[in-house]
């Protein structure tokens, strides 16, 4: 059977699939040519990440497809319900990238709290001519330790964010419509650990009390999670991170909150208009930016590829 990993797959996943009798193709096929390529090569398994979209047309036009796999958490680029209604298996790897996304959240938090994103833009331009001016401009950073971290969405990634925050000495509060109590295990290098119980709270309470906010929720069909009304509830000089899904924060309202100093900084890995984010967002000096790389670490990609391979082998024994 043939597997097309259209957005790439790590070597460990390829080796595991090949060992079990699968042929793996890693050709990057353009979206408009995807159906033709699948049919021409009798592809049984299509693996994607966030770039490739598996639409109703592709599902209808490719009878050879038996499994559609998403390397990562969300599956908003796949017509999941329709695919399953047509007898296709749809799989994902929700656990494999949690650590990587959580670490990126803190990369943005540290960057915003100490203005690294802006100083890295300006030091090459003015570092030799305005060193003392830049030193003064960036000398009012804040520490994370002792601050309150509000997590909106307390699934696997939200809990991993909590674990790191607790390890840094932060107070962690969380909100989730479907999760009540959770116990977070904080491991240390020498085998010791502590368990911390966290009881989720209403969203309004999180917004009112958090010094820093991070979102870990699915794409929304109706409206924003964070809009003008939610910004009004937040503390002054709050920092906000979105490494979840574009479209859950109203970016126009975010820019307004940054400009009127309600929000100290934002960190965005995802955007309302991907892959062409608004120029006003990209150019704003108070926003730390990354191009949707939450799961893009070597370790996460290895875990993802192995988990996908294991699921495929279980579904389609060669």
Backbone torsions as a table, in degrees:
resi	resn	phi	psi	omega
1	UNK	NA	150.0	-174.2
2	UNK	-108.2	133.6	177.4
3	UNK	-113.2	126.8	173.7
4	UNK	-105.6	111.9	175.7
5	UNK	-95.9	86.8	-168.5
6	UNK	-71.6	-24.7	178.0
7	UNK	-110.4	18.8	176.9
8	UNK	94.1	159.2	177.4
9	UNK	-158.6	146.1	-176.6
10	UNK	-74.1	160.9	-175.5
11	UNK	-62.2	-33.9	-179.1
12	UNK	-64.1	-39.6	176.8
13	UNK	-66.0	-41.1	178.1
14	UNK	-61.0	-46.6	-178.7
15	UNK	-61.8	-40.8	-179.7
16	UNK	-65.5	-41.2	178.1
17	UNK	-66.5	-44.8	-179.3
18	UNK	-64.7	-36.3	177.5
19	UNK	-62.0	-26.9	-179.1
20	UNK	-102.3	20.2	170.0
21	UNK	91.6	9.2	179.2
22	UNK	-95.5	148.7	170.4
23	UNK	-100.9	130.7	-175.2
24	UNK	-113.5	124.3	175.9
25	UNK	-105.7	133.8	-179.6
26	UNK	-118.5	18.2	175.3
27	UNK	-62.1	132.9	176.4
28	UNK	-86.3	108.5	-176.3
29	UNK	-99.3	132.0	178.2
30	UNK	-61.6	148.3	-176.8
31	UNK	-52.1	-44.1	-175.3
32	UNK	-72.5	-15.6	179.6
33	UNK	-104.1	0.5	-170.0
34	UNK	-62.8	-48.5	-177.6
35	UNK	-60.7	-44.0	179.4
36	UNK	-61.3	-41.0	-178.8
37	UNK	-67.1	-43.1	179.2
38	UNK	-60.1	-44.6	-178.8
39	UNK	-69.5	-40.3	-178.7
40	UNK	-65.4	-29.0	-176.6
41	UNK	-107.9	7.2	178.4
42	UNK	52.0	49.9	-177.6
43	UNK	-73.3	130.6	178.5
44	UNK	-97.3	-27.5	-175.8
45	UNK	-130.5	127.0	175.5
46	UNK	-112.8	120.4	178.0
47	UNK	-110.1	132.0	-179.8
48	UNK	-134.2	166.5	167.7
49	UNK	-115.0	-121.4	-177.4
50	UNK	-97.9	-16.6	-173.1
51	UNK	-76.4	-44.9	-175.7
52	UNK	-84.8	138.0	177.7
53	UNK	-106.3	131.2	177.2
54	UNK	-103.6	95.3	-173.2
55	UNK	-91.2	171.8	176.7
56	UNK	-57.7	-39.8	-179.8
57	UNK	-61.8	-42.9	179.1
58	UNK	-64.2	-42.8	179.1
59	UNK	-61.2	-43.3	179.8
60	UNK	-68.2	-37.1	-172.4
61	UNK	-86.5	-5.2	-173.7
62	UNK	-124.4	79.0	-177.7
63	UNK	-65.3	-20.2	-179.1
64	UNK	-73.5	-19.3	-177.3
65	UNK	-66.7	127.1	176.3
66	UNK	-112.3	-30.9	-177.0
67	UNK	-135.0	135.2	172.6
68	UNK	-120.0	123.6	-176.4
69	UNK	-121.8	139.8	177.6
70	UNK	-113.3	118.6	176.1
71	UNK	-79.9	93.6	-177.3
72	UNK	146.6	-158.4	-171.4
73	UNK	-98.3	-68.4	-175.4
74	UNK	-73.6	155.2	178.8
75	UNK	-128.6	35.5	-179.0
76	UNK	-73.7	-8.5	174.6
77	UNK	-94.1	8.6	177.6
78	UNK	-125.6	135.7	173.6
79	UNK	-78.1	77.8	-168.3
80	UNK	-63.1	-53.3	-176.5
81	UNK	-60.5	-42.8	-179.3
82	UNK	-66.2	-42.1	179.5
83	UNK	-59.2	-44.7	-179.3
84	UNK	-68.2	-33.2	177.5
85	UNK	-66.8	-20.9	178.6
86	UNK	-97.7	13.7	175.1
87	UNK	84.2	11.1	178.6
88	UNK	-87.3	142.7	171.3
89	UNK	-84.0	130.2	177.8
90	UNK	-119.0	123.4	-175.0
91	UNK	-126.4	159.8	176.6
92	UNK	-148.8	-178.9	-177.4
93	UNK	-131.4	69.0	-172.6
94	UNK	-66.6	-22.7	-175.6
95	UNK	-90.7	-22.0	-166.9
96	UNK	-72.6	-25.7	-174.1
97	UNK	-108.0	5.3	-174.3
98	UNK	-58.5	-45.4	-178.1
99	UNK	-63.8	-40.6	-177.7
100	UNK	-66.5	-44.4	179.1
101	UNK	-63.3	-43.2	-178.7
102	UNK	-62.1	-40.0	178.8
103	UNK	-66.6	-36.2	177.0
104	UNK	-64.9	-36.9	175.8
105	UNK	-54.7	-45.2	-178.0
106	UNK	-76.0	-26.6	171.5
107	UNK	-59.7	-44.5	177.9
108	UNK	-68.5	-38.3	178.7
109	UNK	-62.8	-47.6	179.1
110	UNK	-65.5	-40.4	179.7
111	UNK	-61.8	-46.6	-178.9
112	UNK	-68.9	-40.4	-176.6
113	UNK	-65.9	-25.8	179.9
114	UNK	-116.6	12.5	174.7
115	UNK	62.3	26.9	-176.7
116	UNK	-63.7	-37.1	-178.4
117	UNK	-60.7	-37.1	-178.7
118	UNK	-84.3	-38.3	179.6
119	UNK	-65.8	-32.8	177.4
120	UNK	-70.2	-22.2	173.8
121	UNK	-77.3	-39.4	-170.2
122	UNK	-94.1	-25.1	179.3
123	UNK	-59.8	-42.9	177.5
124	UNK	-63.8	-27.2	-177.7
125	UNK	-86.4	-38.6	-171.2
126	UNK	-126.6	0.4	-173.8
127	UNK	-59.9	-32.0	-178.7
128	UNK	-89.2	-15.6	-176.5
129	UNK	-113.3	-19.0	-175.4
130	UNK	-140.9	42.8	-175.3
131	UNK	-58.9	-48.9	-177.9
132	UNK	-67.3	-33.7	177.3
133	UNK	-65.7	-42.1	178.0
134	UNK	-68.8	-37.8	177.7
135	UNK	-58.9	-42.0	178.2
136	UNK	-68.5	-39.7	-177.3
137	UNK	-64.4	-32.3	-174.8
138	UNK	-108.7	19.3	-174.2
139	UNK	-93.8	10.9	-175.4
140	UNK	-118.1	38.9	179.7
141	UNK	-71.1	172.2	179.8
142	UNK	-127.6	156.6	178.0
143	UNK	-93.3	154.1	176.5
144	UNK	-86.2	-36.3	-177.8
145	UNK	-57.2	132.3	178.4
146	UNK	86.1	-9.0	179.6
147	UNK	-88.0	164.5	-179.0
148	UNK	-96.6	122.5	178.9
149	UNK	-102.2	117.3	178.3
150	UNK	-98.8	123.8	-177.7
151	UNK	-110.4	120.6	178.8
152	UNK	-103.5	108.4	-171.6
153	UNK	100.9	108.4	-170.1
154	UNK	-118.6	47.9	172.9
155	UNK	-85.6	-151.5	-176.0
156	UNK	-58.6	-47.6	-176.9
157	UNK	-70.0	-43.3	178.0
158	UNK	-57.5	-39.2	179.2
159	UNK	-70.4	-34.7	177.0
160	UNK	-67.9	-38.6	174.1
161	UNK	-60.3	-42.8	178.5
162	UNK	-60.2	-42.5	-178.9
163	UNK	-59.6	-45.5	180.0
164	UNK	-67.3	-42.7	179.5
165	UNK	-60.2	-42.5	177.5
166	UNK	-63.2	-39.4	177.9
167	UNK	-63.5	-27.7	178.1
168	UNK	-84.1	-5.6	-179.3
169	UNK	88.1	24.7	178.0
170	UNK	-91.7	154.9	168.8
171	UNK	-86.0	127.5	-175.0
172	UNK	-111.7	126.4	172.9
173	UNK	-124.9	153.5	-172.6
174	UNK	-146.8	154.7	176.0
175	UNK	-133.3	136.1	177.8
176	UNK	-160.5	132.3	-178.6
177	UNK	-67.5	-23.6	-171.4
178	UNK	-116.4	-4.5	-178.3
179	UNK	-118.2	131.2	176.8
180	UNK	-98.0	-103.6	177.2
181	UNK	-80.9	146.9	175.1
182	UNK	-142.7	146.1	176.3
183	UNK	-112.7	120.9	-177.3
184	UNK	-101.7	124.0	177.3
185	UNK	-94.7	119.6	179.2
186	UNK	-103.4	108.9	-177.6
187	UNK	-90.1	147.7	175.2
188	UNK	-117.3	164.8	-171.4
189	UNK	-62.2	-25.2	-173.1
190	UNK	-99.6	16.0	178.2
191	UNK	92.3	-10.8	176.9
192	UNK	-79.1	158.7	179.3
193	UNK	-158.1	163.2	171.3
194	UNK	-131.5	150.6	174.5
195	UNK	-109.2	131.3	-178.7
196	UNK	-122.4	124.7	178.7
197	UNK	-89.2	133.3	178.5
198	UNK	-126.6	126.8	177.5
199	UNK	-102.8	124.6	-178.1
200	UNK	-68.6	153.7	-174.5
201	UNK	-127.4	166.2	175.2
202	UNK	-60.5	148.5	-178.2
203	UNK	-55.1	-41.2	-178.4
204	UNK	-57.9	-39.3	179.9
205	UNK	-66.7	-38.7	178.3
206	UNK	-63.1	-45.5	-178.8
207	UNK	-61.7	-37.3	-175.9
208	UNK	-75.2	-29.2	-168.5
209	UNK	-109.6	-13.2	-174.2
210	UNK	-80.5	138.6	169.6
211	UNK	-82.5	-31.7	177.0
212	UNK	-134.3	141.3	-179.4
213	UNK	-122.8	141.4	174.5
214	UNK	-138.0	137.2	-174.2
215	UNK	-107.4	135.9	179.1
216	UNK	-143.6	68.1	-176.8
217	UNK	-127.6	161.4	178.2
218	UNK	-70.9	169.4	172.8
219	UNK	-59.2	143.6	-175.3
220	UNK	-101.2	136.7	177.4
221	UNK	-81.8	-31.8	-176.2
222	UNK	-132.0	109.7	172.2
223	UNK	79.3	179.4	-178.9
224	UNK	-99.3	154.2	167.8
225	UNK	-76.7	-41.7	-179.9
226	UNK	-118.1	114.2	179.3
227	UNK	-130.9	-168.3	-175.8
228	UNK	-56.6	-41.4	-178.4
229	UNK	-63.7	-38.0	-180.0
230	UNK	-70.2	-38.6	176.5
231	UNK	-61.2	-35.9	179.5
232	UNK	-62.5	-31.1	-178.9
233	UNK	-77.0	-19.4	-172.7
234	UNK	-74.2	158.6	174.3
235	UNK	-66.9	159.8	174.3
236	UNK	-68.6	143.9	177.0
237	UNK	62.1	36.4	175.8
238	UNK	-76.4	150.9	171.5
239	UNK	-108.3	141.1	-175.8
240	UNK	-133.8	134.8	-177.2
241	UNK	-122.6	136.4	171.9
242	UNK	-129.0	103.6	172.8
243	UNK	-118.2	33.0	-173.5
244	UNK	-109.1	-84.8	179.8
245	UNK	-142.3	140.9	173.4
246	UNK	-66.5	149.3	178.1
247	UNK	91.5	0.8	176.3
248	UNK	-95.9	-13.4	171.6
249	UNK	-116.8	132.7	173.4
250	UNK	-72.5	108.2	-174.2
251	UNK	-67.9	-30.6	176.2
252	UNK	-64.5	-44.3	177.8
253	UNK	-66.5	-35.2	178.0
254	UNK	-63.5	-47.0	179.8
255	UNK	-60.5	-40.4	178.0
256	UNK	-62.6	-43.4	-179.5
257	UNK	-67.0	-33.8	175.9
258	UNK	-69.1	-41.8	-177.0
259	UNK	-69.0	-33.5	179.2
260	UNK	-92.9	10.9	173.5
261	UNK	66.8	18.1	169.5
262	UNK	-67.0	-42.0	178.2
263	UNK	-105.3	127.7	-178.8
264	UNK	-72.2	-44.0	179.0
265	UNK	-160.2	162.8	173.0
266	UNK	-131.6	151.5	173.2
267	UNK	-124.7	120.9	-175.9
268	UNK	-122.8	124.7	171.1
269	UNK	-106.1	-13.0	-178.2
270	UNK	-134.5	157.3	-169.7
271	UNK	-142.8	156.2	178.4
272	UNK	-61.2	-39.1	-174.3
273	UNK	-116.2	69.2	174.2
274	UNK	-86.9	142.1	5.4
275	UNK	-96.6	27.1	177.8
276	UNK	-126.9	74.1	-178.8
277	UNK	-59.2	155.1	179.6
278	UNK	-60.3	136.1	-179.5
279	UNK	-59.8	-36.5	180.0
280	UNK	-61.0	-33.4	176.8
281	UNK	-73.3	-46.6	-176.3
282	UNK	-64.1	-30.4	-175.1
283	UNK	-95.4	-4.0	-173.7
284	UNK	-72.5	129.6	-175.8
285	UNK	-69.6	-14.1	-178.5
286	UNK	-101.6	12.8	-179.5
287	UNK	-116.6	124.2	171.6
288	UNK	-85.6	129.5	-168.3
289	UNK	-122.5	137.5	167.6
290	UNK	-140.1	152.8	-173.4
291	UNK	-92.5	64.1	175.9
292	UNK	55.7	60.8	-176.4
293	UNK	-118.0	21.8	-175.1
294	UNK	-52.6	-42.9	-178.3
295	UNK	-97.6	7.2	-171.1
296	UNK	-90.4	63.6	168.2
297	UNK	-117.5	156.9	179.4
298	UNK	-59.1	-42.1	-177.8
299	UNK	-65.7	-43.8	-179.2
300	UNK	-64.9	-41.2	-179.1
301	UNK	-65.5	-33.9	174.7
302	UNK	-66.5	-45.1	178.4
303	UNK	-62.0	-43.1	-179.6
304	UNK	-61.8	-46.5	-176.9
305	UNK	-64.5	-39.1	179.4
306	UNK	-68.1	-42.5	179.5
307	UNK	-64.6	-41.6	176.8
308	UNK	-62.4	-45.5	-179.3
309	UNK	-60.0	-43.6	-179.4
310	UNK	-63.5	-39.8	178.7
311	UNK	-67.4	-40.1	179.5
312	UNK	-64.1	-44.4	179.7
313	UNK	-61.3	-38.1	178.8
314	UNK	-69.0	-33.9	-178.2
315	UNK	-83.2	-35.2	-174.4
316	UNK	-129.2	71.9	179.0
317	UNK	-58.7	125.3	-175.2
318	UNK	-73.2	NA	NA
